[in-house]
Amino acid sequence: MINENIKHFRKTRGMSQEEMAVKLNVVRQTVSKWEKGLSIPDADVLIEMANLLDVSVSQSVYIRTFYRFLI
C-alpha cells in the first residue's frame, strides 16, 4: 500500500518525517497520516515526493503490492 511505501522509501533515504515534511511544504503530522494510511498525498505532492525519494511515482504507489504477488 502507498502508506507502507512512503515510510519504506523515506526511511531508506535516512529522512525523518520532519525533514520530508519541510521539503514537501507540509507539516510533519501530514506525513504521519500518510504513513498510517489515514490520508493520501495529492497527485502534485506525490510527484514531488517521488522526485525527493528518487523513485518513480509508480514505484511509490505499487512496489510493495507487486512484491506481494511474487511471494
Distance bins in CASP14 RR format, pairs under 12 A and 6 or more apart:
PFRMAT RR
TARGET T0000
AUTHOR 0000-0000-0000
RMODE 2
METHOD distances of the structure
MODEL  1
1 7 0 0 0 0 0 1 0 0 0 0 0
1 8 0 0 0 0 0 1 0 0 0 0 0
1 34 0 0 0 0 0 1 0 0 0 0 0
1 35 0 0 0 0 0 1 0 0 0 0 0
1 36 0 0 0 0 0 1 0 0 0 0 0
1 37 1 0 0 1 0 0 0 0 0 0 0
1 40 0 0 0 0 1 0 0 0 0 0 0
1 60 0 0 0 0 0 1 0 0 0 0 0
1 61 0 0 0 0 1 0 0 0 0 0 0
1 62 0 0 0 0 1 0 0 0 0 0 0
1 63 0 0 0 0 0 1 0 0 0 0 0
1 64 1 0 0 1 0 0 0 0 0 0 0
1 65 1 0 0 1 0 0 0 0 0 0 0
1 66 0 0 0 0 0 1 0 0 0 0 0
1 67 0 0 0 0 0 1 0 0 0 0 0
1 68 0 0 0 0 1 0 0 0 0 0 0
2 8 0 0 0 0 0 1 0 0 0 0 0
2 9 0 0 0 0 0 1 0 0 0 0 0
2 33 0 0 0 0 0 1 0 0 0 0 0
2 34 1 0 0 1 0 0 0 0 0 0 0
2 35 0 0 0 0 1 0 0 0 0 0 0
2 36 0 0 0 0 0 1 0 0 0 0 0
2 37 1 0 0 1 0 0 0 0 0 0 0
2 38 0 0 0 0 0 1 0 0 0 0 0
2 39 0 0 0 0 0 1 0 0 0 0 0
2 40 1 0 1 0 0 0 0 0 0 0 0
2 41 0 0 0 0 1 0 0 0 0 0 0
2 43 0 0 0 0 0 1 0 0 0 0 0
2 45 0 0 0 0 0 1 0 0 0 0 0
2 46 0 0 0 0 1 0 0 0 0 0 0
2 49 0 0 0 0 0 1 0 0 0 0 0
2 50 0 0 0 0 0 1 0 0 0 0 0
2 55 0 0 0 0 0 1 0 0 0 0 0
2 57 0 0 0 0 0 1 0 0 0 0 0
2 58 0 0 0 0 0 1 0 0 0 0 0
2 59 0 0 0 0 0 1 0 0 0 0 0
2 60 1 0 0 1 0 0 0 0 0 0 0
2 61 1 0 1 0 0 0 0 0 0 0 0
2 62 0 0 0 0 1 0 0 0 0 0 0
2 63 0 0 0 0 1 0 0 0 0 0 0
2 64 0 0 0 0 1 0 0 0 0 0 0
2 65 0 0 0 0 1 0 0 0 0 0 0
3 9 0 0 0 0 0 1 0 0 0 0 0
3 10 0 0 0 0 0 1 0 0 0 0 0
3 31 0 0 0 0 0 1 0 0 0 0 0
3 32 0 0 0 0 0 1 0 0 0 0 0
3 33 0 0 0 0 1 0 0 0 0 0 0
3 34 1 0 0 1 0 0 0 0 0 0 0
3 35 1 0 1 0 0 0 0 0 0 0 0
3 36 1 0 0 1 0 0 0 0 0 0 0
3 37 1 1 0 0 0 0 0 0 0 0 0
3 38 0 0 0 0 1 0 0 0 0 0 0
3 39 0 0 0 0 1 0 0 0 0 0 0
3 40 1 0 0 1 0 0 0 0 0 0 0
3 41 0 0 0 0 0 1 0 0 0 0 0
3 60 0 0 0 0 0 1 0 0 0 0 0
3 61 0 0 0 0 0 1 0 0 0 0 0
3 64 0 0 0 0 1 0 0 0 0 0 0
3 65 0 0 0 0 0 1 0 0 0 0 0
4 10 0 0 0 0 0 1 0 0 0 0 0
4 11 0 0 0 0 0 1 0 0 0 0 0
4 34 0 0 0 0 0 1 0 0 0 0 0
4 35 0 0 0 0 1 0 0 0 0 0 0
4 36 0 0 0 0 0 1 0 0 0 0 0
4 37 0 0 0 0 1 0 0 0 0 0 0
4 60 0 0 0 0 0 1 0 0 0 0 0
4 61 0 0 0 0 0 1 0 0 0 0 0
4 62 0 0 0 0 0 1 0 0 0 0 0
4 63 0 0 0 0 1 0 0 0 0 0 0
4 64 1 0 1 0 0 0 0 0 0 0 0
4 65 0 0 0 0 1 0 0 0 0 0 0
4 67 0 0 0 0 0 1 0 0 0 0 0
4 68 0 0 0 0 0 1 0 0 0 0 0
5 11 0 0 0 0 0 1 0 0 0 0 0
5 12 0 0 0 0 0 1 0 0 0 0 0
5 34 0 0 0 0 1 0 0 0 0 0 0
5 35 0 0 0 0 1 0 0 0 0 0 0
5 37 0 0 0 0 0 1 0 0 0 0 0
5 40 0 0 0 0 0 1 0 0 0 0 0
5 41 0 0 0 0 0 1 0 0 0 0 0
5 46 0 0 0 0 0 1 0 0 0 0 0
5 49 0 0 0 0 1 0 0 0 0 0 0
5 50 0 0 0 0 0 1 0 0 0 0 0
5 53 0 0 0 0 1 0 0 0 0 0 0
5 55 0 0 0 0 1 0 0 0 0 0 0
5 56 0 0 0 0 0 1 0 0 0 0 0
5 57 0 0 0 0 0 1 0 0 0 0 0
5 58 0 0 0 0 0 1 0 0 0 0 0
5 59 1 0 0 1 0 0 0 0 0 0 0
5 60 1 0 1 0 0 0 0 0 0 0 0
5 61 1 0 0 1 0 0 0 0 0 0 0
5 62 1 0 0 1 0 0 0 0 0 0 0
5 63 1 0 1 0 0 0 0 0 0 0 0
5 64 1 0 1 0 0 0 0 0 0 0 0
5 65 0 0 0 0 1 0 0 0 0 0 0
5 66 0 0 0 0 0 1 0 0 0 0 0
5 67 0 0 0 0 0 1 0 0 0 0 0
6 12 0 0 0 0 0 1 0 0 0 0 0
6 13 0 0 0 0 0 1 0 0 0 0 0
6 15 0 0 0 0 0 1 0 0 0 0 0
6 17 0 0 0 0 1 0 0 0 0 0 0
6 20 0 0 0 0 1 0 0 0 0 0 0
6 21 0 0 0 0 0 1 0 0 0 0 0
6 24 0 0 0 0 0 1 0 0 0 0 0
6 26 0 0 0 0 0 1 0 0 0 0 0
6 30 0 0 0 0 0 1 0 0 0 0 0
6 31 1 0 0 1 0 0 0 0 0 0 0
6 32 0 0 0 0 0 1 0 0 0 0 0
6 33 0 0 0 0 0 1 0 0 0 0 0
6 34 1 0 1 0 0 0 0 0 0 0 0
6 35 1 0 1 0 0 0 0 0 0 0 0
6 36 0 0 0 0 0 1 0 0 0 0 0
6 37 0 0 0 0 1 0 0 0 0 0 0
6 38 0 0 0 0 0 1 0 0 0 0 0
6 39 0 0 0 0 0 1 0 0 0 0 0
6 40 0 0 0 0 1 0 0 0 0 0 0
6 41 1 0 0 1 0 0 0 0 0 0 0
6 45 0 0 0 0 0 1 0 0 0 0 0
6 46 0 0 0 0 1 0 0 0 0 0 0
6 49 1 0 0 1 0 0 0 0 0 0 0
6 50 0 0 0 0 0 1 0 0 0 0 0
6 52 0 0 0 0 0 1 0 0 0 0 0
6 53 0 0 0 0 1 0 0 0 0 0 0
6 55 0 0 0 0 0 1 0 0 0 0 0
6 57 0 0 0 0 0 1 0 0 0 0 0
6 59 0 0 0 0 0 1 0 0 0 0 0
6 60 1 0 0 1 0 0 0 0 0 0 0
6 61 0 0 0 0 1 0 0 0 0 0 0
6 63 0 0 0 0 0 1 0 0 0 0 0
6 64 0 0 0 0 0 1 0 0 0 0 0
7 13 0 0 0 0 0 1 0 0 0 0 0
7 14 0 0 0 0 0 1 0 0 0 0 0
7 15 0 0 0 0 0 1 0 0 0 0 0
7 16 0 0 0 0 0 1 0 0 0 0 0
7 17 0 0 0 0 1 0 0 0 0 0 0
7 20 0 0 0 0 0 1 0 0 0 0 0
7 31 0 0 0 0 1 0 0 0 0 0 0
7 32 0 0 0 0 1 0 0 0 0 0 0
7 33 0 0 0 0 0 1 0 0 0 0 0
7 34 0 0 0 0 1 0 0 0 0 0 0
7 35 1 0 1 0 0 0 0 0 0 0 0
7 36 0 0 0 0 1 0 0 0 0 0 0
7 37 0 0 0 0 1 0 0 0 0 0 0
7 49 0 0 0 0 0 1 0 0 0 0 0
7 53 0 0 0 0 0 1 0 0 0 0 0
7 60 0 0 0 0 0 1 0 0 0 0 0
7 64 0 0 0 0 0 1 0 0 0 0 0
8 14 0 0 0 0 0 1 0 0 0 0 0
8 15 0 0 0 0 0 1 0 0 0 0 0
8 35 0 0 0 0 1 0 0 0 0 0 0
8 53 0 0 0 0 1 0 0 0 0 0 0
8 55 0 0 0 0 1 0 0 0 0 0 0
8 59 0 0 0 0 0 1 0 0 0 0 0
8 60 0 0 0 0 1 0 0 0 0 0 0
8 63 0 0 0 0 1 0 0 0 0 0 0
8 64 1 0 0 1 0 0 0 0 0 0 0
8 67 0 0 0 0 0 1 0 0 0 0 0
9 15 0 0 0 0 1 0 0 0 0 0 0
9 20 0 0 0 0 1 0 0 0 0 0 0
9 31 0 0 0 0 0 1 0 0 0 0 0
9 34 0 0 0 0 0 1 0 0 0 0 0
9 35 0 0 0 0 0 1 0 0 0 0 0
9 46 0 0 0 0 0 1 0 0 0 0 0
9 49 0 0 0 0 1 0 0 0 0 0 0
9 50 0 0 0 0 1 0 0 0 0 0 0
9 51 0 0 0 0 0 1 0 0 0 0 0
9 52 0 0 0 0 1 0 0 0 0 0 0
9 53 1 0 1 0 0 0 0 0 0 0 0
9 54 0 0 0 0 1 0 0 0 0 0 0
9 55 1 0 1 0 0 0 0 0 0 0 0
9 56 0 0 0 0 0 1 0 0 0 0 0
9 57 0 0 0 0 0 1 0 0 0 0 0
9 59 1 0 0 1 0 0 0 0 0 0 0
9 60 1 0 0 1 0 0 0 0 0 0 0
9 61 0 0 0 0 0 1 0 0 0 0 0
9 63 0 0 0 0 1 0 0 0 0 0 0
9 64 0 0 0 0 0 1 0 0 0 0 0
10 16 0 0 0 0 1 0 0 0 0 0 0
10 17 1 0 0 1 0 0 0 0 0 0 0
10 18 0 0 0 0 0 1 0 0 0 0 0
10 19 0 0 0 0 1 0 0 0 0 0 0
10 20 1 0 1 0 0 0 0 0 0 0 0
10 21 0 0 0 0 0 1 0 0 0 0 0
10 23 0 0 0 0 0 1 0 0 0 0 0
10 24 0 0 0 0 0 1 0 0 0 0 0
10 28 0 0 0 0 0 1 0 0 0 0 0
10 31 1 0 0 1 0 0 0 0 0 0 0
10 32 0 0 0 0 0 1 0 0 0 0 0
10 34 0 0 0 0 1 0 0 0 0 0 0
10 35 1 0 0 1 0 0 0 0 0 0 0
10 49 0 0 0 0 1 0 0 0 0 0 0
10 50 0 0 0 0 0 1 0 0 0 0 0
10 52 0 0 0 0 1 0 0 0 0 0 0
10 53 1 0 0 1 0 0 0 0 0 0 0
10 54 0 0 0 0 0 1 0 0 0 0 0
10 55 0 0 0 0 0 1 0 0 0 0 0
10 60 0 0 0 0 0 1 0 0 0 0 0
11 17 0 0 0 0 1 0 0 0 0 0 0
11 19 0 0 0 0 0 1 0 0 0 0 0
11 20 0 0 0 0 0 1 0 0 0 0 0
11 31 0 0 0 0 0 1 0 0 0 0 0
11 35 0 0 0 0 1 0 0 0 0 0 0
11 53 0 0 0 0 0 1 0 0 0 0 0
12 20 0 0 0 0 0 1 0 0 0 0 0
12 53 1 0 0 1 0 0 0 0 0 0 0
12 54 0 0 0 0 1 0 0 0 0 0 0
12 55 0 0 0 0 1 0 0 0 0 0 0
12 59 0 0 0 0 0 1 0 0 0 0 0
12 60 0 0 0 0 0 1 0 0 0 0 0
12 63 0 0 0 0 0 1 0 0 0 0 0
13 19 0 0 0 0 1 0 0 0 0 0 0
13 20 0 0 0 0 1 0 0 0 0 0 0
13 23 0 0 0 0 0 1 0 0 0 0 0
13 49 0 0 0 0 0 1 0 0 0 0 0
13 50 0 0 0 0 0 1 0 0 0 0 0
13 51 0 0 0 0 0 1 0 0 0 0 0
13 52 0 0 0 0 1 0 0 0 0 0 0
13 53 1 0 1 0 0 0 0 0 0 0 0
13 54 1 0 0 1 0 0 0 0 0 0 0
13 55 0 0 0 0 1 0 0 0 0 0 0
13 60 0 0 0 0 0 1 0 0 0 0 0
14 20 0 0 0 0 1 0 0 0 0 0 0
14 52 0 0 0 0 0 1 0 0 0 0 0
14 53 0 0 0 0 0 1 0 0 0 0 0
15 21 0 0 0 0 1 0 0 0 0 0 0
15 22 0 0 0 0 1 0 0 0 0 0 0
15 23 0 0 0 0 1 0 0 0 0 0 0
15 24 0 0 0 0 0 1 0 0 0 0 0
15 28 0 0 0 0 0 1 0 0 0 0 0
15 31 0 0 0 0 1 0 0 0 0 0 0
15 35 0 0 0 0 0 1 0 0 0 0 0
15 49 0 0 0 0 0 1 0 0 0 0 0
15 52 0 0 0 0 1 0 0 0 0 0 0
15 53 0 0 0 0 1 0 0 0 0 0 0
15 54 0 0 0 0 0 1 0 0 0 0 0
16 22 0 0 0 0 1 0 0 0 0 0 0
16 23 0 0 0 0 0 1 0 0 0 0 0
16 28 0 0 0 0 1 0 0 0 0 0 0
16 31 0 0 0 0 1 0 0 0 0 0 0
16 32 0 0 0 0 0 1 0 0 0 0 0
16 35 0 0 0 0 0 1 0 0 0 0 0
17 23 0 0 0 0 0 1 0 0 0 0 0
17 24 0 0 0 0 0 1 0 0 0 0 0
17 26 0 0 0 0 0 1 0 0 0 0 0
17 27 0 0 0 0 1 0 0 0 0 0 0
17 28 1 0 1 0 0 0 0 0 0 0 0
17 29 0 0 0 0 1 0 0 0 0 0 0
17 30 0 0 0 0 1 0 0 0 0 0 0
17 31 1 0 1 0 0 0 0 0 0 0 0
17 32 1 0 1 0 0 0 0 0 0 0 0
17 33 0 0 0 0 0 1 0 0 0 0 0
17 34 0 0 0 0 1 0 0 0 0 0 0
17 35 1 0 0 1 0 0 0 0 0 0 0
17 36 0 0 0 0 0 1 0 0 0 0 0
18 24 0 0 0 0 0 1 0 0 0 0 0
18 26 0 0 0 0 0 1 0 0 0 0 0
18 27 0 0 0 0 1 0 0 0 0 0 0
18 28 1 0 1 0 0 0 0 0 0 0 0
18 29 0 0 0 0 0 1 0 0 0 0 0
18 30 0 0 0 0 0 1 0 0 0 0 0
18 31 0 0 0 0 1 0 0 0 0 0 0
18 32 0 0 0 0 1 0 0 0 0 0 0
19 26 0 0 0 0 0 1 0 0 0 0 0
19 28 0 0 0 0 1 0 0 0 0 0 0
19 31 0 0 0 0 1 0 0 0 0 0 0
19 52 0 0 0 0 1 0 0 0 0 0 0
19 53 0 0 0 0 0 1 0 0 0 0 0
20 26 0 0 0 0 1 0 0 0 0 0 0
20 27 0 0 0 0 0 1 0 0 0 0 0
20 28 0 0 0 0 1 0 0 0 0 0 0
20 29 0 0 0 0 0 1 0 0 0 0 0
20 30 0 0 0 0 1 0 0 0 0 0 0
20 31 1 0 1 0 0 0 0 0 0 0 0
20 32 0 0 0 0 0 1 0 0 0 0 0
20 34 0 0 0 0 1 0 0 0 0 0 0
20 35 0 0 0 0 1 0 0 0 0 0 0
20 41 0 0 0 0 0 1 0 0 0 0 0
20 45 0 0 0 0 0 1 0 0 0 0 0
20 48 0 0 0 0 0 1 0 0 0 0 0
20 49 1 0 0 1 0 0 0 0 0 0 0
20 52 1 0 0 1 0 0 0 0 0 0 0
20 53 0 0 0 0 1 0 0 0 0 0 0
21 27 1 0 1 0 0 0 0 0 0 0 0
21 28 1 0 1 0 0 0 0 0 0 0 0
21 29 0 0 0 0 1 0 0 0 0 0 0
21 30 1 0 0 1 0 0 0 0 0 0 0
21 31 1 0 1 0 0 0 0 0 0 0 0
21 32 0 0 0 0 1 0 0 0 0 0 0
21 33 0 0 0 0 0 1 0 0 0 0 0
21 34 0 0 0 0 1 0 0 0 0 0 0
21 35 0 0 0 0 0 1 0 0 0 0 0
21 41 0 0 0 0 0 1 0 0 0 0 0
21 45 0 0 0 0 0 1 0 0 0 0 0
21 48 0 0 0 0 0 1 0 0 0 0 0
21 49 0 0 0 0 0 1 0 0 0 0 0
21 52 0 0 0 0 0 1 0 0 0 0 0
22 28 0 0 0 0 1 0 0 0 0 0 0
22 30 0 0 0 0 0 1 0 0 0 0 0
22 31 0 0 0 0 1 0 0 0 0 0 0
22 52 0 0 0 0 0 1 0 0 0 0 0
23 31 0 0 0 0 0 1 0 0 0 0 0
23 45 0 0 0 0 0 1 0 0 0 0 0
23 48 0 0 0 0 1 0 0 0 0 0 0
23 49 0 0 0 0 1 0 0 0 0 0 0
23 51 0 0 0 0 1 0 0 0 0 0 0
23 52 1 0 1 0 0 0 0 0 0 0 0
23 53 0 0 0 0 1 0 0 0 0 0 0
24 30 0 0 0 0 1 0 0 0 0 0 0
24 31 1 0 0 1 0 0 0 0 0 0 0
24 34 0 0 0 0 1 0 0 0 0 0 0
24 41 0 0 0 0 1 0 0 0 0 0 0
24 42 0 0 0 0 0 1 0 0 0 0 0
24 44 0 0 0 0 0 1 0 0 0 0 0
24 45 1 0 1 0 0 0 0 0 0 0 0
24 46 0 0 0 0 1 0 0 0 0 0 0
24 47 0 0 0 0 0 1 0 0 0 0 0
24 48 1 0 1 0 0 0 0 0 0 0 0
24 49 1 0 0 1 0 0 0 0 0 0 0
24 50 0 0 0 0 0 1 0 0 0 0 0
24 51 0 0 0 0 0 1 0 0 0 0 0
24 52 1 0 0 1 0 0 0 0 0 0 0
24 53 0 0 0 0 0 1 0 0 0 0 0
25 31 0 0 0 0 0 1 0 0 0 0 0
25 41 0 0 0 0 0 1 0 0 0 0 0
25 42 0 0 0 0 0 1 0 0 0 0 0
25 44 0 0 0 0 0 1 0 0 0 0 0
25 45 0 0 0 0 1 0 0 0 0 0 0
25 48 0 0 0 0 1 0 0 0 0 0 0
25 49 0 0 0 0 0 1 0 0 0 0 0
25 52 0 0 0 0 0 1 0 0 0 0 0
26 32 0 0 0 0 0 1 0 0 0 0 0
26 33 0 0 0 0 1 0 0 0 0 0 0
26 34 0 0 0 0 1 0 0 0 0 0 0
26 39 0 0 0 0 0 1 0 0 0 0 0
26 41 0 0 0 0 1 0 0 0 0 0 0
26 42 0 0 0 0 1 0 0 0 0 0 0
26 44 0 0 0 0 0 1 0 0 0 0 0
26 45 1 0 0 1 0 0 0 0 0 0 0
26 46 0 0 0 0 0 1 0 0 0 0 0
26 48 0 0 0 0 1 0 0 0 0 0 0
26 49 0 0 0 0 1 0 0 0 0 0 0
26 52 0 0 0 0 0 1 0 0 0 0 0
27 33 0 0 0 0 1 0 0 0 0 0 0
27 34 0 0 0 0 0 1 0 0 0 0 0
28 34 0 0 0 0 0 1 0 0 0 0 0
28 35 0 0 0 0 0 1 0 0 0 0 0
29 35 0 0 0 0 0 1 0 0 0 0 0
29 36 0 0 0 0 0 1 0 0 0 0 0
29 38 0 0 0 0 1 0 0 0 0 0 0
29 39 0 0 0 0 0 1 0 0 0 0 0
30 36 0 0 0 0 0 1 0 0 0 0 0
30 37 0 0 0 0 0 1 0 0 0 0 0
30 38 0 0 0 0 1 0 0 0 0 0 0
30 39 1 0 0 1 0 0 0 0 0 0 0
30 40 0 0 0 0 0 1 0 0 0 0 0
30 41 0 0 0 0 1 0 0 0 0 0 0
30 42 0 0 0 0 0 1 0 0 0 0 0
30 45 0 0 0 0 1 0 0 0 0 0 0
30 49 0 0 0 0 0 1 0 0 0 0 0
31 37 0 0 0 0 0 1 0 0 0 0 0
31 38 0 0 0 0 0 1 0 0 0 0 0
31 39 0 0 0 0 0 1 0 0 0 0 0
31 40 0 0 0 0 0 1 0 0 0 0 0
31 41 0 0 0 0 1 0 0 0 0 0 0
31 45 0 0 0 0 0 1 0 0 0 0 0
31 49 0 0 0 0 1 0 0 0 0 0 0
31 52 0 0 0 0 0 1 0 0 0 0 0
31 53 0 0 0 0 0 1 0 0 0 0 0
32 38 0 0 0 0 1 0 0 0 0 0 0
32 39 0 0 0 0 1 0 0 0 0 0 0
33 39 1 0 1 0 0 0 0 0 0 0 0
33 40 0 0 0 0 1 0 0 0 0 0 0
33 41 0 0 0 0 1 0 0 0 0 0 0
34 40 1 0 0 1 0 0 0 0 0 0 0
34 41 1 0 1 0 0 0 0 0 0 0 0
34 42 0 0 0 0 0 1 0 0 0 0 0
34 45 0 0 0 0 1 0 0 0 0 0 0
34 46 0 0 0 0 1 0 0 0 0 0 0
34 49 0 0 0 0 1 0 0 0 0 0 0
34 60 0 0 0 0 0 1 0 0 0 0 0
34 61 0 0 0 0 0 1 0 0 0 0 0
35 41 0 0 0 0 0 1 0 0 0 0 0
35 49 0 0 0 0 0 1 0 0 0 0 0
39 45 0 0 0 0 0 1 0 0 0 0 0
40 46 1 0 0 1 0 0 0 0 0 0 0
40 49 0 0 0 0 0 1 0 0 0 0 0
40 60 0 0 0 0 0 1 0 0 0 0 0
40 61 0 0 0 0 1 0 0 0 0 0 0
41 47 0 0 0 0 1 0 0 0 0 0 0
41 48 0 0 0 0 1 0 0 0 0 0 0
41 49 1 0 0 1 0 0 0 0 0 0 0
41 50 0 0 0 0 1 0 0 0 0 0 0
41 52 0 0 0 0 0 1 0 0 0 0 0
41 53 0 0 0 0 0 1 0 0 0 0 0
41 57 0 0 0 0 0 1 0 0 0 0 0
41 60 0 0 0 0 1 0 0 0 0 0 0
41 61 0 0 0 0 0 1 0 0 0 0 0
42 48 0 0 0 0 1 0 0 0 0 0 0
42 49 0 0 0 0 0 1 0 0 0 0 0
43 49 0 0 0 0 0 1 0 0 0 0 0
43 50 0 0 0 0 0 1 0 0 0 0 0
43 57 0 0 0 0 1 0 0 0 0 0 0
43 60 0 0 0 0 0 1 0 0 0 0 0
43 61 0 0 0 0 0 1 0 0 0 0 0
44 50 0 0 0 0 0 1 0 0 0 0 0
44 51 0 0 0 0 0 1 0 0 0 0 0
44 57 0 0 0 0 0 1 0 0 0 0 0
45 51 0 0 0 0 0 1 0 0 0 0 0
45 52 0 0 0 0 1 0 0 0 0 0 0
45 57 0 0 0 0 0 1 0 0 0 0 0
45 60 0 0 0 0 0 1 0 0 0 0 0
46 52 0 0 0 0 0 1 0 0 0 0 0
46 53 0 0 0 0 0 1 0 0 0 0 0
46 55 0 0 0 0 0 1 0 0 0 0 0
46 56 0 0 0 0 0 1 0 0 0 0 0
46 57 1 0 1 0 0 0 0 0 0 0 0
46 58 0 0 0 0 0 1 0 0 0 0 0
46 59 0 0 0 0 0 1 0 0 0 0 0
46 60 1 0 0 1 0 0 0 0 0 0 0
46 61 1 0 0 1 0 0 0 0 0 0 0
47 53 0 0 0 0 0 1 0 0 0 0 0
47 55 0 0 0 0 0 1 0 0 0 0 0
47 56 0 0 0 0 0 1 0 0 0 0 0
47 57 1 0 0 1 0 0 0 0 0 0 0
47 58 0 0 0 0 0 1 0 0 0 0 0
47 60 0 0 0 0 1 0 0 0 0 0 0
47 61 0 0 0 0 0 1 0 0 0 0 0
48 55 0 0 0 0 0 1 0 0 0 0 0
48 57 0 0 0 0 0 1 0 0 0 0 0
48 60 0 0 0 0 0 1 0 0 0 0 0
49 55 0 0 0 0 1 0 0 0 0 0 0
49 56 0 0 0 0 0 1 0 0 0 0 0
49 57 0 0 0 0 1 0 0 0 0 0 0
49 59 0 0 0 0 0 1 0 0 0 0 0
49 60 1 0 0 1 0 0 0 0 0 0 0
49 61 0 0 0 0 0 1 0 0 0 0 0
50 56 1 0 0 1 0 0 0 0 0 0 0
50 57 1 0 1 0 0 0 0 0 0 0 0
50 58 0 0 0 0 1 0 0 0 0 0 0
50 59 1 0 0 1 0 0 0 0 0 0 0
50 60 1 0 1 0 0 0 0 0 0 0 0
50 61 0 0 0 0 1 0 0 0 0 0 0
50 62 0 0 0 0 0 1 0 0 0 0 0
50 63 0 0 0 0 0 1 0 0 0 0 0
51 57 0 0 0 0 1 0 0 0 0 0 0
51 59 0 0 0 0 0 1 0 0 0 0 0
51 60 0 0 0 0 0 1 0 0 0 0 0
52 60 0 0 0 0 0 1 0 0 0 0 0
53 59 0 0 0 0 1 0 0 0 0 0 0
53 60 1 0 0 1 0 0 0 0 0 0 0
53 63 0 0 0 0 0 1 0 0 0 0 0
54 60 0 0 0 0 0 1 0 0 0 0 0
55 61 0 0 0 0 1 0 0 0 0 0 0
55 62 0 0 0 0 0 1 0 0 0 0 0
55 63 1 0 0 1 0 0 0 0 0 0 0
55 64 0 0 0 0 0 1 0 0 0 0 0
56 62 0 0 0 0 1 0 0 0 0 0 0
56 63 0 0 0 0 1 0 0 0 0 0 0
57 63 0 0 0 0 0 1 0 0 0 0 0
58 65 0 0 0 0 0 1 0 0 0 0 0
58 66 0 0 0 0 1 0 0 0 0 0 0
59 65 0 0 0 0 0 1 0 0 0 0 0
59 66 0 0 0 0 1 0 0 0 0 0 0
59 67 0 0 0 0 0 1 0 0 0 0 0
62 68 0 0 0 0 0 1 0 0 0 0 0
62 69 0 0 0 0 0 1 0 0 0 0 0
63 69 0 0 0 0 0 1 0 0 0 0 0
63 70 0 0 0 0 0 1 0 0 0 0 0
64 70 0 0 0 0 0 1 0 0 0 0 0
64 71 0 0 0 0 0 1 0 0 0 0 0
65 71 0 0 0 0 0 1 0 0 0 0 0
END
